[in-house]
Amino acid sequence: MTPVEFGKLISGLAHLTDKQRLELQRLLSESSLDFEMIKGIESRLVDSPECPHCHSHVINRHGKKGGVQRYRCKNCLKTFMATTNTPFARLHYKDKWLKYFKGMLSGKALRPLAKMCGINLETAFRWRHRFLQIPAQQKGILLEGIIEADEVFFPQSEKGNKHLKRKARKRGKLVGKRGRKSEDWVTVLTARDRGANVFESLLSEVSAKELSKQLSTKVGKDSVFCSDGFKSYIRFTREHDLIHKRLNLSDGIRVIDKVFHIQNVNAYHSRLKEWMIRFHGVATKYLENYLGWFRMIDATENLNEIKLFRVQQHLIGT
């Protein structure tokens, strides 16, 4: 647009009706928020240039698409944008993202959240699990010092599936007896050190082989492993030459030497289960996402929509 054309546009604003002024103000506000979102997303590549395909740091600007800067990698020659391989890839309604994050942090159910953001229910559902991909990946990489381990159980749920693998339960009916071997429950192993680093994993069975598969690379060699006296924990710690403090809960031995216990991990489980109540049952196939969501809420001080927005700028799978 030339300066003359822009001048005519400005002079024409004086003839707008009140209704037209409000509509223009709304459009400018949304455009401004879109611009801020784009700049926020692009800041990652400005601060730390990286190709999402080959992770090369040698990239060039390569035009724009929809107001968003495109880049071209000089190593693999592929083009990309700042949203490529992030949860924001190919998503619309940029002006609604922060409001959606705010609703997520307050624990809103999908229907109220969709209504609040002015999007349909299907979009709200798709966004939730898109935005939970990164938190689900963020687990404790290495647990050190005193490590507490225990399991927590959630009902096996095929919520949303058209074809169930088992007979459907009547709504409100209690799930069968819980326990490590019960097929009605999903076992979630939680290992947490005193630095509040948490690693969680869904277990097919609580065996020494499965524990080794999940924890062998996560537990520091000089760590002290605290658990109940279940035989799989005993075998796991022997195989990996770990100091093992076994709590005999049935005999009332909950603390050893006033230091070794599993009270922190049990308190974490209590907070997790209380938080999960609001969702009225989580489908097992999405349970990892919800576990990651709670880990992030529990571990991040003063978590807000801006911090959650920044989390989503990480590359998926890295």
SULVENDA-V965435 format. One line per field, one symbol per residue. phi: phi as a letter, one per 30 degrees, with the letter a starting at -180 (. if undefined). burial: # if it has 9 or more other ideal C-beta (glycine too) atoms within 8 Angstrom, else .. A space follows every 50 residues. Layout:
phi->???
burial->???
This chain:
phi->.dedddddddddddcddddddddddddddddddedddddddddddddbea ddccidccbbdbibbiicdcbbddccidcabddeibddeicchedcdddd ddddddidddddddddcibddddddddedddcddedddcedbcbidccba cbcbddbcejddbddbddddejdddeedldcdddbcccdbcbcddidbbb adcdacbdddddddcecccddcdcccaddddddddddddchcdcccccdd ciccbchibcabddddddddddddddedchjcdedcdeddddededddcc dhdbddddddedddddib
burial->.....#..#......#....#..#.....#..###.##.###.##....# ###..#..#........######....#.####.####..#.##.##### #####..#.#.###.##.#...###.###########.##..######## ########................#......#.##########...#### .##..#.#.###.##..##...########.######..#.#.######. ....##...#######.##.###.##.....###.##.##########.. ..#.#.###.###..#..
